[in-house]
Structure formats: C-alpha cells, structure tokens
Amino acid sequence: MKEVVSNVATVVRESVHAEATPWIYNVVIDCLGFSREALMYAMNHMTEHKVTSLVFLDMTPDDRDLWLKTFLAKHYYIRSDLISVFYTV
C-alpha cells in the first residue's frame, strides 16, 4: 500500500506544471501607452487564463494594443469617457 501511495505522489508531482506562459510578463509590461497598474491587472488575468495569454503572445502589436484597451474598458478599469479615444483613427 505504501508503494502505491508513493507512486501516486510521484505521478502527481510529475504532472504539476506552471499554467502561466513564462513570457507573458515581459510582453505585457512592454506594451506602451498603459499605466503599469493597468498592465499588471491585465497580466494577472492572463496568468489565470492560459489560452488568453497564448493568443495574446501571437497577436501583432496593434492587436495587443486593441485587446488591452478593450479588456481594460470591459472590466471598468478605464473611464468610460476615455473609451472613445481608443477607437479614433
């Protein structure tokens, strides 16, 4: 019985892996035009949602910018009177 428990513990230990994408911090923090606080908020979301961070890493810089603006506005991080500024060309 002790050997079975030991084997289960080994399998669990070997299957544990980091859910966060290791490069996401640098990619998010290097985005220009956002406060560090806003970027950390978005990064926290991405570390909790691996698929989102993987897609974010594959985006062009313009699409990353749009994603951040949309995400932060959707989550009420950015004042609503500033949202229209983001979508002007």
Secondary structure, 3 states (H helix, E strand, C coil): CHHHHHHHHHHHHHHCCCCCCCCHHHHHHCCCCCCHHHHHHHHHHHHHCHHHHHHHHHCCHHHHHHHHHHHHHHCCCCCHHHHHHHCCC
